[in-house]
Amino acid sequence: MQRATKVLVAATLAASLAVPAARLQAQTPAAPAGIKAELIRAIEAAEGHVVALAEKFPQDKYSWHPEGARTTSEVFMHVAAGNYSYANLLGVPRPEGMTGAALAKITDKAQVVETLKKSFAQLKEAIQNAPDLDKPIKLYGRDSTMREVMIVAATHCHEHLGQLIAYARVNGIVPPWSEAQPAARPPAKN
């Protein structure tokens, strides 16, 4: 009798757990699909890393730059300016005062981080709400489409993420997502 009771309790427990799991699965919408969703995921990946670096860089390194290149804060704000510009091309006007020249003057770490987050949110919103991917527009003075603007926006974010990773490494800053990784591999032997 005890064995039968244990089997019955186990079966009841399994069934009671399966029902909520099935309901949850049925209520969870499928992940968005299509080019917009794919580009938003690519931008979110860059966003997570760019913002993490902006938060990790100490304020005194925001003015650092290699000779002849943008300062760290200027690179962060260049990303934000690009995000606002691409969103504008996609039909979402940039917030008042968020021109490239105005953004380049932002050097306070907290303001840089906040501006980056807002610019990424605006870019993702613009991509999500763009009505016609094939709509012809001008991009850098040439004929293009809204789809290409989205692709260029994503690649722009990743391009400058790479630059910011190099800036971090040169300054002895380990990107947060690789802190648990070994700092360097031994040189290859010839």
N, C-alpha and C positions, 0 to 999 in steps of 0.2 A: 504494500500500500504506500509506503514512504516513497519508493522509487516512482510510482505512478504520479504521486503528488508533485514531486520535483520536476518530472517531465511536463506536467500540466502547467506548473508555475513558469518554467522556462519558455514553454510555447506561448503562454499568455503574455509574458514580458516581451518576447520577440515580436509578437503581433502588435502589441501596444506601441512599441518603438517604431515599427515599420509604418504605421498609419500616419503619424505626424511627419515622418521623413518623406513619405509619398506626397502628403499635402504640401510640404515645403517645396519639394521639387516641382510640383505642379504649379505653385504660385510664383516661383522664381522665373522671371522673364529670361528668355534666351539672351545671350550676350549680343549686343548690336553687331550687325554684320555690314559688309560693304566698305567701300573705299574711305568714307568719312570716319567710320568707327576705327578702321585700321590706322588712319593718319592721326586720329585723336589718341589712340594708344601709343603711337610712336612719340607724339608730342608729350604725353604724360610721362613717358619714360625719361625723356630729356628733362622735363620740368622737375621731376623728383631729384635728379642728379644736380641740375643747375642750382636749384633752391638749397639743396643740402650743402653744396659748396659755398654758396653765399652765406649760409649760416655758420659754416665751419671756419671760413677765412676770418682771422682777427681783423678788427677795424684798422690797425696800423698797416696791414698788407693791402688794403683797398687802394692805396696810392702806388703800389709797386707795379712796375712794367718793364719788359725788356726794352732795350734801346730802340726807339723808333716805332713802338707799338702802343696800343691802348693800355691805360691803367686797368687794374682788376675791376674797379667799380665801373669804368667806362665799358668794359666788355659785358658786364652784367646788364648795364643800362642799354647797350647796343642790342642785346637779346630782347629786352623789353620793348625797345623802339621798333624792332623788326616785328615782334608779335602784334603791336598796335597797328603798324603799317599794313601787314598782311590781313589783319581783321578788317581794317578800313577798306581794302580792296575787295573784300568779300561782303561788304555792305554794312559793317558795324562801325560807325564813326568812332574815332579815337576820343578818349576823354579830353576835355578842354585842358590845354597846357601840356599835353603829353607828346610834344614834338621831340624829335631826335636831339635837337640842341638843348632843350630844357632838361631832358632826361640825362644827358651827358654831364650835367652839373650836379646830379645827385650822387653824393659820396658817403652819406651816413648809412651805416650797415643796416639798421632797422628799416630805414626808408627804402633802401635797395631791395631788401627781402620782400617787403610789402608790395613794392611796385612790380617786382618780378611775378609774384603770385597773381596780382590783378591782371597783368598783361597776358599771362598764360590762360587765365579764366576767360578773358575776352576773346582770345584767339580760338579756344576750343568751342566757345559759344558760336562764334562766327562760322566755323566749319560745320558745326552741327546744324545750323539754321540756313546755310547756303542753299537756295532753292534749285539752282540749275548749274550743274557741274560743267556743262559745255558752253555756258554763257561766255561769249568773247569779251575779253578785257585787255587792257594794255598792262604789261609787266615789264618794267625797266625799258620802256619805250618801244617794245615790240608786241606783236599780236600774241595773245595767249588765251588761256581759259581759266575759269575759277578753279578747276581741278589742279592745274599746274601751280597756281598760287598756293594751294594747300600743300602740295608736294614740296615746293620751295620753302614754305614756312617750316615744315618738319625738318628738312635737311639743314636749314639755317640754325635751328635750335641745336641739332646734333653737332654741326660744325663748330659752334662756339663752345659747346660742352667739351669737346676735345681740346680746344685752346685753354679753357679754364682748368682742365685736368693737368695740362702741362704747367700752367702758372702755379697750381697748387704744389705739384711735385717739386718744382724748382725752389719753392719756398719751404720745403720740408713738411708740407701739409699732406697727410694721407687722406684721400677721399673716403668719406664715412662708409661707403658700401664696400670698401676693400680693406678696412682696418683689420679684419680678422685674417687677411691673407698675408703670406710672407712678403716682406718689404721689397725684396729683390731676388732674382734668381742668380746663381753663380754664373760667371761668364763662361761661354762655350769654349772648349779647348780645341785648338786647331789641329 
